[in-house]
Amino acid sequence: MKNVFVTGATGLLGTNVIIKLLKDGYTVIALVRKKSNYLGEENENLKLVETDFSSDLSTFLKETDCVIHIAAETRQNLLSYDDYRKVNYEMTANLITQAAACGVKRFLFISSANTLGYGDEKQLGNEDKEQKYPFTKTFYAQSKLEAENFLLQNHKKIDVIILNPTFMIGAYDTKPSSGKLIFWAWKKKLVFYPKGGKNFVHVEDAANGVVVAIDKGNNGEIYLLASENLSYRDFFKKVNRITGQNPMMIPIPNRVLSLLGLIGDGLRMLKVKTGLSTSNMNALQICNYYSNQKSVEKLGIQYQSIDNAIEDAVQYFIKKKMH
């Protein structure tokens, strides 16, 4: 399987996946809105195609052995479920239907760890755990889970492998997206942190997991791509150490986050776009921790320290003068 079709090519994971694919000798067709948005290196085995999901993609899919579908609506401030469903479910369903009709052998769907039940330090979440609150109330995670369920119902028509990365950190975070969490603490004299935590993964490791799954992933299986479980406080302490700073660390009381969530709910009722909501603020209060045991054992992934991920992200931001 050496001919791969990739969506979401200009994002953090998409860029790293393409870099890994080209390094491993794959030929890549990458779907982009604008070719200029792709910031990876040019390569004779990479073809950038400016089009969207509503187009007929059969010309490209007929040349393809495997689709890696990364593109998604990830913004946290949209007001209705349909805003997420149109991209994360409907376009996914359309793409796999086209892929199956064109004889594509495998369809890799990049989902989210938040479609799976999280755990705590004593009992980590894994691929067998059902989605839990507050992610059952977040439109993004709901839309991703609906897409997963559709794909798994159709895995007899085309091989389906679902990959669920946790919070990815690393280079090529051009917006930035997840890198905003680094800027939360970087060059600050005061760092306010929520009392919860989450699992972090180096985007290079997540990209490696995606590429490895092309051959090693089993049809109908879900794989968490996860590395270190850290409280926000511990993550920010790593950022402080790596960037050579020593700010005052101040915890945000849960009741303050809950109040912000209620304010966000009110603004949303008034049709004001905001990332504040009860579900989003509750997510900051919990430790949504996950296990990487399955991806280590079945895909053979070796995960790096999150220190490396933070260092790579920081150096990228410095290089691009984004700090």
Secondary structure, DSSP 4 states (H G I P E B T S, - for coil): --EEEEESTTSHHHHHHHHHHHHTT-EEEEEES-GGG--S---TTEEEEE--TTS--HHHHTT-SEEEE------S----HHHHHIIIIIHHHHHHHHHHHTT--EEEEE--GGGB--B-SSS-B-TTSBP-TTGGG-HHHHHHHHHHHHHHHTTTTSEEEEEEE-EEE-S---S-STTHHHHHHTT-SEEEE-S-EEEEEEHHHHHHHHHHHHHHPPTTEEEEE--EEEEHHHHHHHHHHHHT--PEEEEPPHHHHHHHHHHHHHHHHTT---S--HHHHHHTTSEEBB--HHHHHHH---PPPHHHHHHHHHHHHHHTT--
